[in-house]
Amino acid sequence: MKTVYDTPQHLELKRKSVLFLVQMGCLSIETEYKIGQGKNGYAFRADVAGIKDGKLIVVECGGTSMWKLNKLLPFVGELYILPHGQDKPFKWNANMVICQGCGNLKGVVGAGYERNPRSHKALNIYG
């Protein structure tokens, strides 16, 4: 499903995320997957989600807020981030700080990175 906020770059990240979930063996893969309860009937929308072994696997594409990631975590089995400019997502956990503009990993919680979520030099986690 395409939203009014989707750029061609974001749509490409979603396409890559769907392929990633297919390769993982996920079933029932959807884009703009609604999670939780809220005033609109749902609390959050995940960019791409699938089911594997009864667990919800989510991929957020590009930048997103740390607040949203922490709120999504209780609802999902695994949470991945696919940053702009990358081909493969990385598995995210609550100790990681990402750039809310591009999605690249910045560092770990408590190291000062969380103060300015847009100012960073991305860590190379891709080798």
N, C-alpha and C positions, 0 to 999 in steps of 0.2 A: 504494500500500500504506500503510495506517495503522499506526502504532506506538503502544505504550502511552504514549509521551511526547508525542504530538501533541495540542495544544490546538486549539480551533476557529480561533484566530488563525493558528497555524502551518499548519494545513490550507489556510486561505485563501491564505497566501503560496505554498504549493506549487501550488495551482490557478493563481495568477497566473504562477508560474514556468513551468508547463507551457505556458500560452498564449504566453508570451514566447519559448520555444524553438520552438513551432510557427510563430510569426511570423518567426523567424530562418531557418526552413527546415530545422530539425533533423528527423531521422528516429529511429525506435526510442527514443522518449522514455519514461523510467521514473522512478518515485520510489523512494527508498531504494536507490539504485544502489550496488552493492558494488564497491570499487576496491582493488587491490593484494592482497598476500599477507600473512596473519597467522595467529595461532594458531586463529582461528575459520574459516579458509579465506579470509578477506578482512581487509584492514587497516582500511578506512574505509567509511563509508556516506555518499554524497552525497545531499542532499535530493531533487534532481531532476537528471537528466542526459539528454542526447541526442547524436546523432551528426550532424555536418555536415561535408561534404567530407572524410570519413574521420577527423575530429578529435572527441574527446570534449569536449562543452561541458557544464559543471556550473554549477548555481545552488544556493548555500547560502541558506537562508531564515532570516531573523532573525539572532540573535547566534550566533556560533561562536568557537572559540578561534583565535588567531593560529597556534598550534602546528599545529592541524589544517589550516588553510589552506596553510601552508608545506609540509606533508607531502603535500597533495593536488596541489600545483602541478606536480610532475614527471610526473604521470599524465594531465594534462588539456591540451587545446589552448587553452581559455579558461575562466576561472573568474569567475563573477558572484556578487554578494551582493544579496539583496533584503531590506532592513531592515524591521523592523516599522513599520507606518504608511505605507509607500511602495507605489506601484503598479508601478514599473519598477526592475529591478536595475541596478547599476552594475558595470562590469568592474573586477575586483580585480587588483592586482599586488603583489609582495613588498615594495614600498616604502610600501604603505598600511597604516595601523593602523586597525582597526575596534573598536567596542565589542562585547565578547563577550556583552553582555546584550541589545542591540537590533540590532546589525549596522550601525549608522550609521558613516560614515567620521569618524574623529577627527583624523587628520593623517598625517604621514609618519614613517617610521622615523628615529630619531636626533633627533627634536624633543622627546623626553621623554614623549610620549603613551603609549608602550608600558609604562611603569612601573605605571600603574593602569588596566587595561583597562575598568573599569566607570565610572570617573569622567571625564566629558567634557561638552563642549558640542558637539554634532554640527555638522560643517561642512555648509553647504548646497551640495550638488553638483547639485541639481535645478533650479537657476536661480531 
